[in-house]
Amino acid sequence: MDMIEPNTAGLLIFALLASVGSMGVLVLSGVFPLATRPELKRPLGLVLIGIDLVLLAGVLYGTLAFGLDQLRWTSMVIVGGMAFLFTPGIFNIWPGRWRDGVTGLATVMAGLGLTAWLLGSMA
């Protein structure tokens, strides 16, 4: 494994970060266009969408920065692609109430917030 990627721990962390980012992209892509989601047009829904988008941007930026600093680019491409490919399977296992509506946005906010905190503590 050292010949492929010497930093195995960093690779596992990157895989986790890429999976959380991919999950955030999947959940937030279901929010738009807002015209199809009247339950999210309320102020609480709009605030959660805004917070989730900011956290998602931070997590994706931090994941990319972590990968560029710690891993070979080929490892980043392969593991990031695998995370993006297999995350929809995890997304489909989630109960519908955890991924749709305000509850789903709050769940994603908690996951992205924890991931952003983890990235900040590693920096």
N, C-alpha and C positions, 0 to 999 in steps of 0.2 A: 504494500500500500504506500510505503514511503516514496516509491518511484513515481507514483501517480500524484499523490498529494501528501506532503510530509506533515501537515497540520490537521490531523484527524479531528481533534476537539473543535477547532475552528470550523471545520467542514460541517460537523454536526450542529453547531450553533447557527451557522449560515443556513442550513436546511430548515431549522426551526423558524428562524426569522423570515425566510422566504415563504414558508408555509403560512405563517400568520399574515404576511403581506398579501399573499394570494387569496386567502380567505376574506380579508378586508375588501379586496377588489371585487370578489364575487358578490358579497353581500351588498356593497354600495352600488354595484352596477344594477342591482334589482330595484334600487330606489328611483332611478331616473327613467323616463321623464316623470316629473312630479305630478303632471296632469293625470297619470294613471294610478297614483297613490294618494287619494284624498285624505286618508288618515294621517299622513305625514305632513300635510300642509299646515297643521296647527303649529303654534310657536315652539312647543317642546320638540316636535319632530324636526323642525328646521334647525333648531339649535343642535340637536344630536347629529344631524347630517353634517353641519358645519364643523363640529368638533371632530367627528370621525374622519372627515376629509383632511383636516389639518394633521391629525395623528397619523393617518395613512401616509400622507406625504412625508412626514418625519420618519416613520418606520421604513418606508421604501428607500429614502435617502440614506438613513443610517445603515440599512442592510447592505446597500451598494458600497458605501464607504468602508464598512467592516470587511466585506468580501475583497475589495481592492487592496486593503491594507494587509489582510491575513492570508489570502488564498491565491492560488494561480488562477488566471482568468478562465482557463479551460474547465477547472473544477467549478467555478462560479456558474458558467454557462450550463454545464451538465446538471448540477444539483439544482440550480434555479429552475431549469426546464422541467426536471422531475417533480419539483415541488408544485409548479404551476400545472403540471399534467395530472397529478394525483390528488390535489386539494379538492377538486369538485366531488370526488368520492366521499371525502369527509363531510363536505357541505351537504350532500344528499342524505347522510346519516342523521344530521341534526334534525330535531323536531321542528316543524314548520313555525311554531310560535317563537322559537329562538332566533330565527333568521328573518322573519317578516315582521314589519311594523316597528313600533317603538321598542319593544322588548329585544328584538334582534339588533337594533341600533345600539341599545345600551350594552348588550352582550359584546358586540364588536368594539364598542368604546372601551370596555373594561380590558379586553384582550389586547387592543392596540396600545392602551395606556400602560399596561404592564410591560409590554414589549418595548415601548419607548423608554420606560424607566430602566429596563434591563440594558438597553443600548446606551443610555446615558451613564449608567454605573460602570459599564465596560470602557467608556471613552477616557 
